Amino acid sequence: MNKKFLVLSMAAILGLAACGSDGDNGTNGSDGNNGSDGKDWSAVNEWYIDGQRRVIQAGELTVNNQSGAAKNIILFVGDGMGISTVTAARILDGQLKGNTGEENSLSFETLPYLGLAKTYNVDGQTPDSAGTMTAMVTGVKTDVGVLSQAEGVIRGNCASTQGQDLMTSIEIASIAGMSTGVISTARITHATPAATYAHTPERNWESDADLTPEAITYGCKDIAAQLLDYSYGSGINVIMGGGRRAFIPETMTGPEGKSGKRLDGRDLTSEWTAKYANSAYVADRDSFLALDPATTDHVLGLFNSSHMEYDYDRTIDGATGEPSLAEMTAKSIDILKKNDKGFMLIVEAGRIDHAHHAGNAARALYDTIALSEAVRVAMEKTSSKDTLLIVTADHSHVFTIAGYPTRGNPILGLVKGNDASGMPAVTNSTDANGMPYTTVGYTNGRGYAALETGGDERYGLPIAAGRFDLNYVDTQSAGFHQEALVPLSSETHAGEDVAIFASGPGAHLVQGTVEQNHIFHVINHAASLVEKAETAL
């Protein structure tokens, strides 16, 4: 064996990375094979030792393949959180902590099992959230725009839905006697959260005002009304998110002064509290914080007329104050864990997707970091011995990390590479036209804007695809919208696979590249949902 590699291996095994401070204090090799001009092998073994440590940790993992071993299930969905978004958010999170960023890990990246999900819908190479979430919660893939109904339906056609409804994991868990919860930073009637409890051929039928004459004629109900009609088990115990407008009539205004959309005159928020004992309806963070989990069994929290604010813009006080995703997750677990039969909680970070659609990377990454914090809270409040925790995305976005930036270069900044000697360059890298460019960008969308605020205000301004002179632009500002190549009214989803991170009983079943509906079957095996529900009937 080459003596160089023998020394290297022994140094790694003995953990001698700290022996040489700069690599120059080692002794010369006795025969020219175990030394290199006075270099101390052990001084440069940081990566080697870290790799060795991770292998040892992986080797110590134990598998619990017992069906029904998971008492609790928590599924986190980062809407639009493709792998490039995870990577960029990891770096930004690390840089916000004062580090170079690349070496950082988001909370869910520490989970021991990892796979890839193929996200296409039955009728779409690049998917939408309705079809992808349906796959995750029913175990069956379906069409674009369809919520928890099989592919036999025609989108937007109520008459085609007979016999097409699919049972969801939330419904099955309720039948099994488990407590259940659904949280989102989007409207709770939006595609991803709605797929957990509603069955409709059109994701946009959020309130009765959205129903078509054909839908009304054939008896289809709007998504918000379906939430109130939910009749499985003891009902969904926790509902939190945005979307108040679909629950109150057009003659009623919410705390921020915006009117409801319902045409039938129903106030579904009051119907909710009348339907359930020990229930509460909350509309702002102050009333949310006042909730006592010990005495609350059902809670409906609607914190915005439409979607909740981006985490970057979220306020915490007064009528417009909103809880964070982590706060909603913690409160939900405290309410749900009172059930000895366990619970199932589905949490969506819905606004990652919206920020990407607006071409606003900063807000997308900040919302991804907020998701990481929510996962961290869930990890702390549960045990991997009896809780299957899965973190995934419904689909990706055409969001890229490009150029050759030096280590630690601001992820939202202009690219600065390394010079010929490998040292960070003083000036920005430039394109063939001599203009600097950002590390992150989009293949399509509305394109460049440098706004005071940013976010959804981008839609009120003209499309501006292509290259712009960024020499005097603060690209790290949350008001900066990255350049896009193809001009579109909104940036689009992408079709590549997304990651699935998992821990707890059954988590080892998340491995390899799988169809997205595989997630339901992992959950069903880990918690024996169908078996428990059949026993309860």
N, C-alpha and C positions, 0 to 999 in steps of 0.2 A: 504493500500500500504506500502511495506517495506520502512522504513524511509531512509535507505541507498540509494535506487534508487530514492526516491523523491529528496534527496539532490543532487544526481548526475544529474538528469534531470534539476533541477532548475539552477544548476551551468552552465550546457551547454546552457540553454536558455538565461541566463544573460551574457554569455561570460566571465566567471570568471577564465579562464585558467591561468591567470598570477598572481592569488592571492597568491599562495604558490610557493616559489622558489624551494623547494626540497621536498615538501610533508610532512615535519616534523613540520610545524608551525601551524597546525590546533589545535583547542581545542578538548578535550575529549568529546565524546558524553554524553549527559545528562542521557540517559537511556540505553546506550550500543548498541543502534541500529543506531544512526546517527553519529557515530565516530568510529575510529579504531586506538586505541593506539596513539591518537594525530595526525593521518594523516588527511590532508586536502583534501577532495574529489576533490575540484576544481583544485588542483595542478596537477592532472593526467588526465585531461579531454581533452587533445589536440586532440586525435583521435575522441572522442565522438563529440566534437564541430565541427571538420572538417566534419564529416559525416553529422551532422545536417545542416551545411552550404550548403553542396552539395545537400541535399534533397530540401532545400529551393530554391536553384538555379534551380534545375530541375523542381520544381513546378511552376516556373515563366516562363517557356518556352511557347511560343505561336506557333501554327501550321499554316502554310500557305499551304493549300491543293488546292489552285486555279490552275487549269491547265493553263500553260503558264505564271505563275507568275515569273519564272526565266528568266531574260533578258540574263544572261550570264551563261555559264557552264564551270567549270574547273574540269577535271578529272586527278588526280595524280595516277600513278601506280608505286609502288615500286616493280620492278621485283625480285621475289624470297623473298620478305619481309614477311615471315611468322611471326606469333605472337612471337615466341622465338627471332626472329631478332629484332622486335620492342622493346621487353623487354630489351634485352642486349644493344641495342643502346641507349635506355632511360637511363640506368645505366651509360654507358660510357660517354654520354653527360653530365650527372650530375657530374661525377667524374672529367671530364676535366674542369669543372667549380669550382672544389675545394670542392664539397660536397660528401656525401656518395653515392649518385646516385639513390638509389631505389625510393626515394620520388620525383624524377624529372619527368617532363612530356615533351615529344616531342610536337611540335606545334600542330600537327594534333590530338594528344590525348586529346586536350581540346575541340574538336568539340563535339557538344551535342548529336548527334545520332550515334548509333553504331549497326552493325549487323555482321553476319558471312556469307561468301559465300562458297558454295560447288564447288570445282574447277575441278572436274573430266571432262574429255573430253568424247565425245560420244563413242569412242573406247578405252579409257584409264582410268584406276582407278587413276593413278598418271599422271597429265597432262603435256603438254608442253605449251610454251607461245603463239604459233600460235592459238591453239584451245581456250585457255582461253581469249585472247584478242578479238578474234572474237566474243565470247559470250558477252563480255562487250560492244562492239561497234555495234553489229548487233541485239542483243536480241535473238540470236539463237546459241545453242551449236553445235559444229562440231568436226571433227576428229583431232587427233594429226598431226601437221605439215601443216595443211590447213589454208589458210588465206582468211577470209571473203567469203567463199563458203560453201554451205550446205553439210551435211554428205553423200549426194549421190555421191560425187566425190571419185575417187580412188587416193590416195596420189601419186603424181609424174606422173599422167596420164592425159595429156592435153585433150585427146579425151573424157574424162568422165566429162568435166566441163560444157558442154552446158546446159544452163538453171539453173545453180547452184549458180550464183553470188548473194550475199546478199548486200543490201544497208547498208552503215555504217552511224553512227551518224554524222561524219564529212561531208560526202557527203550530207546528208539530211540538215544539218545546212547551207551548202553552197547554196543549192537550195533555202532555206528559206531566203537567203539574208544576213545571218550572216557572220561575219568575222571568219576565222578558223585558227588554228595553231597546229602544232605537234612538240614536242621537245623530244629529247632523248639523254642520254649520251652514248648510244650504237650506232651502225650504224643505220642511219635513214631507211635503207632497212632491218633491222633486224626484227624479227617476231612481236614484240609488236608494234612499230610505223608503220610498213608496213601494219598491219591489218586495219589501219584507212583509207587507200586509195587504197590498191592493192587487187587484187582478183586472187589467184593462188592456185593450188593443191600441191605446194611444196614451203615451206618457204625459201629453200636454193637457189632459182632462183633469186639471188639479182642483177646480171648483166647478159648481154647476153652471157658472157663466161660460165655461170653456166647452161644454158639451154641444155636439152638433144635433140638429133636428133628428137625424137618423139614430143617434145614440139614445136620445130621449124616447123616441118611438119604440125602440127595442129594449128599453129598460136598463141600459148601462148607467152606473152611478159614478159620480166624480170621486176622485181619490180621497179628498178630505172626508166626504160622507162615508166612504168605506172604512176609514179609521174608526169612526163612531159606531159602525155596524159590526165591528170585530167582535166575534162571539166565542172564541176559543178559550178554554180554561177560564182563568180569572181576568182575561183581557191583557193587553199590553200594559205593564206596570209603569214604565217610564217612556215618555215621548218628549224629546227636547230638540229644538232647532229654530229655524225661521219659518216664514210662510203664514203668518197670522191672517193675511188677507183672504185666504181660502176658507177660513173658519168663521168669519164674521160677515154679517150682511153689509150691503153697500150703503146702508143708512147708518152704519156704526163706524166710529173711528177708533184707532188704536192709540197708545200712549204718545206716539210720535206725530199724531194728527193725520194719519193716512187712513182712507176709507177701506172697508172690506170689499169683496168682490161678489159675495153670494147674492143670488137673485131670489132665492126661496125664503129669505127672511130669517133663516135659522142662525142662531148663535151657537156654534158647535162647542165653544169653550165652556159655556154654562151647561150644555148638555153633558159634557164630559164629567164635570164635577157632580152632576146629579146622578149620573150612571154608576159611579163608584163610591164606595164608602172610604173614609180616610184618604180622600183625594184632594188635590190642590191644582189650581191653575196659576202660573206665574208668568209675568211678561217683562221682567227686568232683573238685573243682577241682584239688586238689594232684596227683592222678595225671594229670589232663588236662594241666596245665602241664608235667609231666615227659615227655610224649609228644615224640618226636623226629620231625618230619616227614620228614627225610631217610631214615629207616629204617622208617617206618610207611606201609604201602600201604592198609591197611583198618583202620578204627577204629569201634567201637560205643561210644558214650558215653550212658549212661542215668543221669541225675543226680538223679532223684527217683522215688519209687514211683508217683506220679501226675504231674500237671503240674509243671514247674519253678516256682520261686517268682516272684512279681511282682518286677520289677527293683527296686522300692522296698524290698522285704523281703529281697532276696537277701543271703546271707552268703557269705564267700569262703574260710573256713578250716574244716578238719576234715572229718568224715564227711558233714556236711550242706552243705559249701561247693559252690557252683555257679559255673561260668564265665559271663561275660556273653555276650549275643548277639554282641557285637563280637569277643570273644575266640574264640568258636566259629567265627565267620566267618573271622577271620584264620588260625587254625590249619587250617581246612578248605582254604582257598586254598593255603596252603603245601604241604599234602599233595597236592592235586589238580593243581597247576600243573607237577608233575614230568612229566606226560604230554605228549609232543610233539604229540599229536593234539588237545590241548585238553581242556576240562572243562565240565561243566554242574553248577551248584550252585543249589539251591532253598532259600531261607531264609525261615522263617515266624516273625514276632513274634506268637505265638499268644495271649498273655494280654491284649492290648489288648481283645479280644473279651470275655474273662471278666470283666474289671473293669467293662466297660460293662454286662454282664448283671447284675452285682451293684449297679449304680447308683453306682459309685465312680469318679468322673471323674479324681481325682488319680492313681490307679494306672494307669488307661488312658493318661493323658498321659505319665506317666513311662516307661511301656513303649514309647510311640511315640517318645519322645526316645532311648531305648535302641536302637530300630530305626534312627533317624537316625545314631547313632554307628556302628552296624554297616555301614550303607551308606557312610559316610565312609571307614571302613577298607577296604572293598572298592574304592572309587574310588582310594584311595592305592596299593593293592597290584596294581592292574591298569591297563591302558591302554585308552582309548576307541578306539584304532586297531584293536584286535583283539578287544575284549570288548563284547558287547551287555549292557547293564545295564538291567534293568527293575524299577521299584518300583510296586506297586499294592496294592489291597485286594481281598478276596473279596466283601465287602458292607459296608454301613454300619450305623449304629445310630441309634435315635431320640434322639439327643444334640443339644442345641441351644445356640446362643450368642445371648442375647436381652438386651432392655433397651437403654438408651443410655448405657453406661458411658463415662466420660471416657478420653482417651488414657492408657495406662499403668496403668489400673485393674487390680488383681490379677485375673487370669483366673479364679481359683478363689474370688474374694472376692464380697462383696455389691456390688451396683451403686451407684456414685456417679456421677451425671451431671455436666453443666455447668450453671452458673447462667445467668441471662438475658444476662450479658455474655460468656458463652463460657468463663468460668473454672471450674475444678473446684469442684464443690459441697462444702460442709463436711459435710453430713449425707447419709445413705443415701437413695437413691430408695425410694419405698414404693408398694405396690399400692393398690387401691381401698379396702382395709380398714386401711390405714395400716401395713402390715408390710413390712419390707425383703425383698429377694429376691436370689438369686444370678444371676450372668451365665450360668452353664452349668446345664443341667438336663435332665431326661428326660421324654418324653411319657408313658411308662408304666414299670412296674417295681415294686419293693418299696417305693420311696420313702425318706423321710427317716430318717436315723439319725446320731447323733453318737457315735462309738465311740472307744475308746482306741486300737484298732489299725485296724479296718476291713477291707475286702476281703471274702473269702469268709465271714467270720464273720457277715456280714449275713443269711445264709440261716437262721441259728438264731434270728432275732428276728422278731416279727410284721410283716406288711405295714403300712406307714403312708403311704398316698398322701395327696395334698392339701397344703395350706399349713400351716406351723408358724412360730412366732415365732422368728426367727433373730437377734434383737438381741444376745444374749449367747452366740452359738455361733461357734466358730472354724471357719468354712466352708473355710478354706485348709488345714486339717488333713487328712492322708491318711486319717483315720478318719471323715471326714464323707462321708455318702452323700446325694447331691442329692435334692431333692424330685421326685416324679413325679405326673403327673395321673391316669392310669388305673392302678388297683391290679392288679398281676399278680404271679405267683410269681417271675418273672424278667423283666427288661427285654428287649425284643425287637430283632431286626435291623430295619433299614429298607430300603426298596426303591429309593432313589434311586441314580443313577449314581455310580461311584467313579472317582478319577483314576488315570491311568497315566502315570508319568514314565519317560523313557528317554534313554539315550545310547549311542553306539557304532554299529558297522555295522548298518544296518537300522532304526535308531531313528526315522528320519523316517517310517516306516510307522505309527508311533503318532501318529495325528492324527484329529481329529474325534470323533464319537460312534460307537462300534463295539459289536458284540456281544462279550461277554467271551471267547468262544472265539477271537476274532481274535488274541489274544496268542500262542497256540500257533503260528499261521500266520506271524506276524512272526518268531518264534524259528526256525521251520523254514526260512524263506527266508534269514534272516541266517546260519545255520550249515549249511544244506543237510543237515539231520539225516537226512531220509528217503533222500535220494540217497546219502549216505555209508553209511548202514546197508545199503541194497540192494547197494552195491558190496562191502561187507564180508561179506555172506552167501555 
